[in-house]
Amino acid sequence: MVIVGRSFEFDPSKREQFLASRVDMMCNSRAEAGCLEYTFADNPIDPTRVVLYERWESQAHLEAHLAAMQGAPKRPDEVAPISSSISIYDVAGEHPLG
């Protein structure tokens, strides 16, 4: 399993527009083979922050997703973040907490 964690920083007045523009992307990504989770979410404590959480069955599934994203056209109304950071985590296994 592979987990992707990404955070974005925005002008607070642009955050809701960005999130609304990602609904189709979330739906499409979740329909891809190997996608277990794909969610953009606002941070209720920090109005400048949006988090992306992705979970994929394998690195190969993530790579196929990234290749498809490379070919996607840019939207004319694209909201650009001020900054972003991304980390990929390789997971050996999982178990319920508790």
Buried (B, 14 or more C-beta within 10 A) or exposed (E): BBBBEBBBBBBEEBBBBBBEBBEEBBEBBEEBEBBEEBEBEBEEEEEBBBBBEBBBEEEEBBEBBEEEEEEEEEEEEEBEBEEEEEEEEEEEEEEEEE
